[in-house]
Amino acid sequence: MTTSTHPLHPLIANELDVLAALWPAPIGRVIELGCGAARMARAMVERWPALNYLGLEVDTRQHAANLAEPHPRMEFRLESAEKIHAPDHRFGLALMLKSLHHVPVERMDAALREVARVLRPGGFLYVSEPVFDGSLNEIVRLFNDEQAVRRAAQQAVDRATTGPDAPFEQIEERRFDMPAHFQNFDEFERRMMRPTFADHALDAAKIARVAQAFAPHLGAGGAHFTRPMHVRWLRLRA
């Protein structure tokens, strides 16, 4: 059984439940920056039929996969968060799900300003970022050490919510753990080490080191981990 790695943090299997607890009015237009496979978004539009969704992605392979699964209330575009082709005040909610730390550090501030531009006054921004901690993180950092970029992402949100000219105010934050399961190392290598959007410069020696670190976690039912998460719920200042 998977348990939370932190005694004060709940174990959340579906992050959509976190958003549902924060968002008082699930209606209108939603934009997601760095949507990936848009798994949560697909569940979101099914749960809340009054939503219309736009997902932006820079990975051409993932974008093609998204277009291959059309939905009448979902649109996908090959665009970055730093330059959104949408008019001002278009959306009521923006999502950044484990995507802000993938924006180049020198462009994070510009990306958040662009998000502020397309949100209506009083609109919300949901920023969900993985915390650099936990046993899964210790394995991943062997081939993809994201400590610096994750810190930079949080600092960018700090800048966007502090000071007289900050576009956002922070309404709430949530910390929780999410379960992560891998049937075997082959699945871990495919999902975590060989994403379509990044090249982790893998070689036989690196793969062997990661496999060795992964092995103690593997049991009869596969390998079970928890991933600590930090959500910041922001509102655009009027």
C-alpha positions as CSV (number, residue, x, y, z in Angstrom):
1,M,0.0,0.0,0.0
2,T,1.2,3.5,-0.9
3,T,1.3,6.0,2.0
4,S,2.1,9.7,2.2
5,T,5.8,10.4,2.7
6,H,4.9,13.3,5.0
7,P,2.6,12.7,8.0
8,L,0.9,16.1,7.6
9,H,0.3,15.8,3.9
10,P,-2.8,14.0,2.5
11,L,-2.4,11.4,-0.2
12,I,-4.3,12.6,-3.3
13,A,-4.8,10.2,-6.2
14,N,-6.7,12.6,-8.4
15,E,-5.4,16.2,-8.5
16,L,-8.7,17.3,-10.0
17,D,-10.1,17.0,-6.5
18,V,-7.7,19.6,-5.3
19,L,-8.7,22.0,-8.0
20,A,-12.4,21.3,-7.3
21,A,-12.0,22.3,-3.7
22,L,-10.3,25.6,-4.7
23,W,-12.3,26.8,-7.6
24,P,-15.7,28.2,-6.6
25,A,-17.2,28.5,-10.1
26,P,-16.2,25.8,-12.7
27,I,-17.6,27.6,-15.8
28,G,-16.2,29.4,-18.8
29,R,-12.9,29.3,-20.6
30,V,-9.8,27.5,-19.3
31,I,-6.3,27.7,-20.7
32,E,-3.5,25.2,-19.8
33,L,0.2,26.1,-20.4
34,G,2.4,23.1,-21.2
35,C,-0.6,20.7,-21.3
36,G,1.3,17.5,-22.1
37,A,-1.2,14.7,-22.6
38,A,-3.9,16.9,-20.9
39,R,-5.1,14.0,-18.8
40,M,-6.5,16.1,-16.0
41,A,-8.1,18.5,-18.5
42,R,-10.0,15.7,-20.2
43,A,-11.4,14.6,-16.8
44,M,-12.1,18.3,-16.0
45,V,-14.3,18.9,-19.1
46,E,-16.2,15.7,-18.4
47,R,-16.8,16.6,-14.8
48,W,-17.8,20.2,-15.6
49,P,-19.7,20.5,-18.9
50,A,-19.8,24.3,-18.8
51,L,-16.1,24.5,-19.5
52,N,-14.3,25.2,-22.8
53,Y,-10.6,24.4,-22.8
54,L,-7.5,25.5,-24.7
55,G,-4.3,23.5,-24.2
56,L,-0.9,24.9,-25.3
57,E,2.1,22.5,-25.8
58,V,5.6,23.0,-27.4
59,D,6.4,19.3,-27.9
60,T,5.4,18.5,-31.5
61,R,5.0,14.8,-30.9
62,Q,2.7,15.3,-27.9
63,H,0.7,17.9,-29.7
64,A,0.1,15.5,-32.6
65,A,-1.1,12.9,-30.1
66,N,-3.5,15.4,-28.5
67,L,-4.9,16.3,-31.9
68,A,-5.5,12.6,-32.6
69,E,-8.0,12.5,-29.6
70,P,-10.4,15.4,-30.4
71,H,-13.1,16.6,-28.0
72,P,-15.8,19.1,-28.9
73,R,-14.9,21.4,-26.0
74,M,-11.1,21.1,-26.2
75,E,-8.7,22.9,-28.5
76,F,-5.0,22.3,-28.8
77,R,-2.3,24.6,-30.2
78,L,1.4,24.4,-30.7
79,E,2.4,27.4,-28.6
80,S,4.5,28.4,-25.7
81,A,3.4,30.1,-22.5
82,E,5.6,33.2,-23.3
83,K,3.6,34.1,-26.3
84,I,-0.1,33.2,-26.2
85,H,-2.1,33.9,-29.3
86,A,-5.3,35.0,-27.5
87,P,-6.9,38.4,-26.7
88,D,-6.6,40.1,-23.4
89,H,-9.0,38.9,-20.6
90,R,-10.1,35.8,-22.4
91,F,-10.0,33.1,-19.7
92,G,-11.3,32.6,-16.2
93,L,-8.7,30.0,-15.2
94,A,-5.2,29.2,-16.2
95,L,-3.5,25.9,-15.4
96,M,0.3,25.2,-15.1
97,L,0.5,21.5,-14.0
98,K,4.2,20.6,-13.5
99,S,5.0,22.9,-16.4
100,L,6.4,26.2,-15.0
101,H,9.8,24.6,-14.2
102,H,10.1,23.6,-17.8
103,V,9.9,27.2,-19.0
104,P,13.5,28.6,-19.5
105,V,14.4,30.3,-16.2
106,E,15.1,33.7,-17.9
107,R,11.5,33.6,-19.4
108,M,9.5,32.5,-16.4
109,D,8.6,36.1,-15.4
110,A,7.5,36.8,-19.0
111,A,5.4,33.7,-19.1
112,L,3.5,34.6,-15.9
113,R,2.9,38.2,-17.2
114,E,1.5,36.7,-20.4
115,V,-0.8,34.5,-18.4
116,A,-1.9,37.6,-16.5
117,R,-2.7,39.3,-19.8
118,V,-5.1,36.6,-21.0
119,L,-6.9,36.2,-17.7
120,R,-10.0,38.3,-16.9
121,P,-9.7,40.5,-13.8
122,G,-10.4,38.3,-10.8
123,G,-9.5,35.1,-12.8
124,F,-7.4,32.4,-11.3
125,L,-4.1,30.7,-11.9
126,Y,-3.5,27.2,-10.6
127,V,0.3,26.4,-10.3
128,S,1.1,22.9,-9.4
129,E,4.8,22.0,-9.0
130,P,6.6,18.8,-7.8
131,V,8.6,19.3,-4.6
132,F,12.3,18.3,-4.8
133,D,12.1,15.6,-2.2
134,G,11.2,11.9,-1.7
135,S,12.6,8.5,-2.8
136,L,11.3,8.9,-6.4
137,N,13.0,12.2,-6.7
138,E,16.3,10.7,-5.5
139,I,16.1,8.2,-8.5
140,V,15.1,10.8,-11.0
141,R,17.8,13.2,-10.1
142,L,20.4,10.7,-11.2
143,F,19.4,11.5,-14.8
144,N,17.4,14.7,-14.5
145,D,18.3,17.0,-11.6
146,E,15.7,19.7,-11.5
147,Q,16.5,21.2,-8.1
148,A,17.6,24.6,-9.6
149,V,14.7,25.0,-12.1
150,R,12.1,24.0,-9.5
151,R,13.5,26.6,-7.1
152,A,13.4,29.1,-9.9
153,A,9.8,28.3,-10.6
154,Q,8.8,29.0,-7.0
155,Q,10.8,32.2,-7.0
156,A,9.0,33.4,-10.2
157,V,5.7,32.8,-8.5
158,D,6.9,34.8,-5.5
159,R,7.8,37.7,-7.7
160,A,4.4,37.5,-9.4
161,T,2.6,37.8,-6.1
162,T,4.7,40.3,-4.1
163,G,5.2,44.0,-4.6
164,P,2.9,46.8,-5.7
165,D,3.1,45.9,-9.4
166,A,2.7,42.1,-8.9
167,P,-0.1,40.9,-11.2
168,F,-1.4,38.2,-8.8
169,E,-2.3,37.7,-5.2
170,Q,-1.9,34.3,-3.6
171,I,-5.2,33.1,-2.2
172,E,-4.2,29.7,-0.9
173,E,-1.6,26.9,-1.2
174,R,-1.9,23.2,-0.8
175,R,0.7,20.5,-0.1
176,F,-0.1,16.9,-0.7
177,D,1.5,13.6,-2.0
178,M,0.5,11.8,-5.2
179,P,1.0,8.1,-5.7
180,A,3.2,6.9,-8.6
181,H,3.4,3.3,-9.6
182,F,5.6,1.5,-12.1
183,Q,5.1,-2.2,-13.0
184,N,8.8,-2.7,-13.6
185,F,11.9,-0.8,-14.6
186,D,11.1,-0.9,-18.3
187,E,8.0,1.1,-17.6
188,F,9.9,3.6,-15.5
189,E,12.6,4.0,-18.2
190,R,9.9,4.6,-20.9
191,R,7.8,7.1,-18.9
192,M,10.4,8.9,-16.9
193,M,13.7,8.6,-18.7
194,R,12.6,8.9,-22.3
195,P,10.0,11.6,-22.5
196,T,9.2,13.1,-25.9
197,F,10.0,16.6,-24.8
198,A,13.6,16.1,-23.4
199,D,16.8,14.2,-24.1
200,H,18.5,13.1,-20.9
201,A,21.7,12.0,-22.6
202,L,21.2,8.4,-21.6
203,D,24.0,5.8,-22.0
204,A,24.4,2.3,-20.7
205,A,26.2,3.3,-17.6
206,K,23.6,5.9,-16.6
207,I,20.7,3.5,-17.2
208,A,22.5,0.9,-15.1
209,R,22.9,3.4,-12.2
210,V,19.3,4.3,-12.3
211,A,18.2,0.7,-12.5
212,Q,20.3,-0.1,-9.4
213,A,18.7,2.7,-7.4
214,F,15.2,1.6,-8.6
215,A,15.6,-2.1,-7.8
216,P,15.1,-1.9,-3.9
217,H,11.7,-0.4,-4.5
218,L,10.5,-3.1,-6.7
219,G,8.2,-5.8,-5.2
220,A,5.7,-8.4,-6.5
221,G,3.2,-5.6,-7.3
222,G,5.7,-3.3,-8.9
223,A,7.3,-0.2,-7.4
224,H,5.1,2.2,-5.4
225,F,6.2,5.8,-4.7
226,T,4.7,9.1,-3.6
227,R,5.5,12.4,-5.2
228,P,5.2,15.5,-3.0
229,M,3.4,18.4,-4.6
230,H,2.9,22.1,-3.9
231,V,-0.1,24.0,-5.4
232,R,-0.3,27.7,-5.3
233,W,-3.8,29.2,-6.0
234,L,-3.5,32.7,-7.4
235,R,-6.0,35.4,-8.4
236,L,-5.4,38.2,-10.9
237,R,-5.6,41.5,-9.2
238,A,-8.5,43.7,-10.5
